[in-house]
Each structure stands twice: as structure tokens, then as C-alpha cells.
Amino acid sequence: MLFTRIPRIKLDKLYHAVEGAEKVKGRISAIVKQLGIEFDSQSRTGLSLTSHSDWPVCALIESPLGRGRLRVEWTVLESGVAGLVIVDREVLTSFNQLEYQPVWAFTVPEYGDAYIGSGQERESLRIHALTSGQVIGTAYELGMSILYKIAAGCREDEDVG
């Protein structure tokens, strides 16, 4: 592996790492809380997300289609620090051991909307609350995407219709 000098402009993005990390953690916690409200124990989907305080795991996932977790890995963007929230699916190995398999992820930057993908494929996630039982924003789609990946795993998306 070749190691090179890191340019000062990149290093300066971490000058406020403490504040940036705390802000990102707060934003991730708010998303997990909103998903917990959206998919409570009464949800017909059976999806349940429970906040977890032992970072880097930030939530535990339960569903009739499998279990998993949300965990955070740190990254550095043009704007500063960001959290890559990874959806891990619980799987049983051939040795009858439980382990986690990463199946999906979304990014939560210090500023701006959380998003899926990157570059031209980047899609913003605008997470908002429910109003009179109507879904506003993408909290529903985010939760259902998590449920889908817990059930389907890493297999390529297939048209089942």
C-alpha cells in the first residue's frame, strides 16, 4: 500500500471534528427516532427500529423478515465530516454462527440533507414527520428500503411484479 502526504486543504476539513461529529451524531439520532415513530410496534410492516446508544451501532432492527442493525462509519466530505450509516443484515453462516452482512447505506453530512448514492446517482432524503396519518418526505421510503434490504440482502434487485 502506498502512503502519500495528505494535502493541508483536506486536513483543515477536520479542524472542527468534535463539533462536526456531535452534529452528525445528533442528525443520525434524529433520523433513527423519526424512523422509530414511523415504524412503531403497530406498523403493518412489522419493522421496528430501536435506538442504540453504544456507537458505532446506532439502531437495532427487528422485522418478521429478519434482524439487523444500523452502524456508523465516519468519512470526510468536501464540507467536513459525515456519517455513513450502514444497514447490516443478520445472517446465519454455514458454521451456524450469527454475523452481520452490510447490505445498504446512506450518508448523513454535517450540513444539508442525508442522501443515498453519490455523484449523478445521489438522491436526497428529506425526513419529515407524519401529518394526519399522511407520510411527508421520505421517512417511509427509507424505512421500507431498510426492510427490503434486510429481507433481500445483497442480491441484485429483481422485478418481482
Backbone torsions as a table, in degrees:
resi	resn	phi	psi	omega
1	MET	NA	132.3	-179.0
2	LEU	-93.9	124.8	177.5
3	PHE	-105.9	131.5	178.9
4	THR	-123.1	166.9	178.1
5	ARG	-67.5	138.1	178.4
6	ILE	-91.4	125.4	-178.2
7	PRO	-61.6	146.8	-178.5
8	ARG	-56.5	-37.1	-179.0
9	ILE	-61.0	-32.8	176.5
10	LYS	-76.1	-39.6	179.1
11	LEU	-63.2	-37.7	-177.9
12	ASP	-64.5	-20.1	177.9
13	LYS	-67.1	-16.6	-178.7
14	LEU	-103.0	9.8	-177.8
15	TYR	-59.3	-35.6	178.7
16	HIS	-110.7	44.8	-175.0
17	ALA	-61.0	-38.8	-178.7
18	VAL	-62.1	-51.8	180.0
19	GLU	-64.3	-41.5	-180.0
20	GLY	-62.7	-44.8	-179.7
21	ALA	-64.6	-41.3	178.8
22	GLU	-64.7	-39.9	178.8
23	LYS	-65.2	-44.8	179.6
24	VAL	-63.3	-44.0	178.2
25	LYS	-58.7	-42.4	178.3
26	GLY	-63.4	-40.4	179.2
27	ARG	-67.2	-40.6	177.9
28	ILE	-65.7	-43.2	178.0
29	SER	-59.8	-38.7	178.8
30	ALA	-65.9	-39.2	178.1
31	ILE	-64.9	-45.3	179.0
32	VAL	-61.3	-41.6	178.7
33	LYS	-62.3	-44.8	179.9
34	GLN	-63.4	-40.7	177.6
35	LEU	-64.7	-37.6	176.8
36	GLY	-62.8	-36.3	177.4
37	ILE	-71.3	-45.8	-178.5
38	GLU	-61.4	-41.7	-177.2
39	PHE	-115.7	69.2	179.4
40	ASP	-80.7	-176.9	-175.6
41	SER	-64.0	-16.2	-179.8
42	GLN	-90.4	-3.8	-177.5
43	SER	-62.5	138.5	178.5
44	ARG	-68.4	-18.8	-179.9
45	THR	-76.0	-24.8	-175.8
46	GLY	80.1	1.1	179.4
47	LEU	-75.5	133.4	177.6
48	SER	-136.9	127.0	175.4
49	LEU	-116.6	125.5	-179.1
50	THR	-117.4	128.0	178.2
51	SER	-57.6	144.7	179.5
52	HIS	-130.3	127.0	-173.6
53	SER	-90.6	-4.8	-177.8
54	ASP	-93.4	76.9	-178.3
55	TRP	-60.5	146.3	19.5
56	PRO	-84.3	-4.6	174.1
57	VAL	-77.3	123.3	-176.6
58	CYS	-110.0	-12.1	177.6
59	ALA	-159.4	150.0	173.5
60	LEU	-108.5	141.1	-175.7
61	ILE	-115.6	131.1	173.8
62	GLU	-126.2	141.6	175.1
63	SER	-161.0	164.1	176.3
64	PRO	-70.4	-10.6	-178.0
65	LEU	-103.5	2.9	178.9
66	GLY	141.6	173.6	-179.6
67	ARG	-120.2	163.5	178.3
68	GLY	-171.6	-160.5	-179.2
69	ARG	-155.6	161.8	169.0
70	LEU	-110.5	129.7	177.0
71	ARG	-131.9	158.1	-174.0
72	VAL	-114.7	133.1	168.4
73	GLU	-118.0	139.6	-178.5
74	TRP	-85.5	147.5	175.6
75	THR	-144.4	168.3	179.1
76	VAL	-119.8	125.4	177.9
77	LEU	-109.3	178.1	176.1
78	GLU	-56.2	-35.6	-175.9
79	SER	-87.7	-7.0	-178.8
80	GLY	130.9	-151.8	-176.7
81	VAL	-75.4	155.6	176.8
82	ALA	-150.9	157.6	176.2
83	GLY	-106.2	128.3	171.9
84	LEU	-93.6	110.9	-178.1
85	VAL	-90.9	113.0	-175.0
86	ILE	-101.1	130.6	175.4
87	VAL	-90.3	115.8	177.5
88	ASP	-105.5	129.9	177.2
89	ARG	-96.8	134.6	177.0
90	GLU	-79.4	127.2	-179.8
91	VAL	-131.1	156.6	176.9
92	LEU	-100.3	123.0	-179.3
93	THR	-78.4	171.4	177.8
94	SER	-66.8	-14.1	177.2
95	PHE	-95.2	13.8	178.9
96	ASN	62.7	33.9	177.9
97	GLN	-111.8	141.8	174.6
98	LEU	-84.1	134.7	174.1
99	GLU	-147.2	168.7	-179.1
100	TYR	-105.9	140.4	179.8
101	GLN	-122.3	121.9	177.4
102	PRO	-68.3	131.5	-176.2
103	VAL	-126.5	-13.1	-176.9
104	TRP	-169.2	164.8	178.7
105	ALA	-159.9	158.4	170.1
106	PHE	-142.7	157.9	-174.5
107	THR	-107.8	136.3	175.8
108	VAL	-119.3	103.5	179.1
109	PRO	-80.5	168.7	177.7
110	GLU	-63.6	-38.9	-179.5
111	TYR	-127.2	145.8	177.6
112	GLY	91.8	178.9	-177.4
113	ASP	-73.1	148.1	167.9
114	ALA	-64.1	156.5	-178.0
115	TYR	-151.6	162.8	175.8
116	ILE	-112.7	141.8	176.9
117	GLY	80.5	-169.8	178.9
118	SER	-152.4	165.3	178.3
119	GLY	57.9	-134.9	-179.0
120	GLN	-65.9	-24.0	-177.6
121	GLU	-87.9	1.0	-175.6
122	ARG	-70.1	130.2	177.8
123	GLU	-125.9	126.2	179.8
124	SER	-72.4	146.3	174.0
125	LEU	-111.2	112.1	176.9
126	ARG	-104.5	99.9	-175.6
127	ILE	-89.3	120.0	179.9
128	HIS	-131.6	169.0	-178.6
129	ALA	-81.3	167.2	173.9
130	LEU	-78.0	144.7	174.5
131	THR	-129.0	117.1	179.7
132	SER	50.7	41.1	176.7
133	GLY	79.1	-0.9	179.6
134	GLN	-96.2	137.2	178.8
135	VAL	-78.6	126.6	176.9
136	ILE	-118.8	131.0	-178.1
137	GLY	85.0	-152.7	-172.5
138	THR	-119.7	18.2	178.1
139	ALA	-58.7	-42.0	178.7
140	TYR	-62.2	-49.1	-178.7
141	GLU	-63.6	-38.5	178.3
142	LEU	-63.8	-48.1	179.2
143	GLY	-62.7	-42.7	179.8
144	MET	-68.4	-32.0	175.4
145	SER	-66.2	-40.1	176.4
146	ILE	-62.2	-47.0	178.6
147	LEU	-59.6	-43.9	-179.9
148	TYR	-59.5	-45.6	-177.9
149	LYS	-72.6	-29.5	173.7
150	ILE	-63.9	-39.9	-179.3
151	ALA	-77.1	-45.7	-172.6
152	ALA	-88.6	-23.6	-178.5
153	GLY	70.7	-146.1	-174.7
154	CYS	-88.5	-2.7	-179.8
155	ARG	-58.3	149.1	176.5
156	GLU	-59.1	142.6	177.9
157	ASP	-62.9	130.9	179.9
158	GLU	-117.5	144.8	176.5
159	ASP	-76.4	112.5	-178.3
160	VAL	-98.4	-0.6	-176.9
161	GLY	-91.8	NA	NA
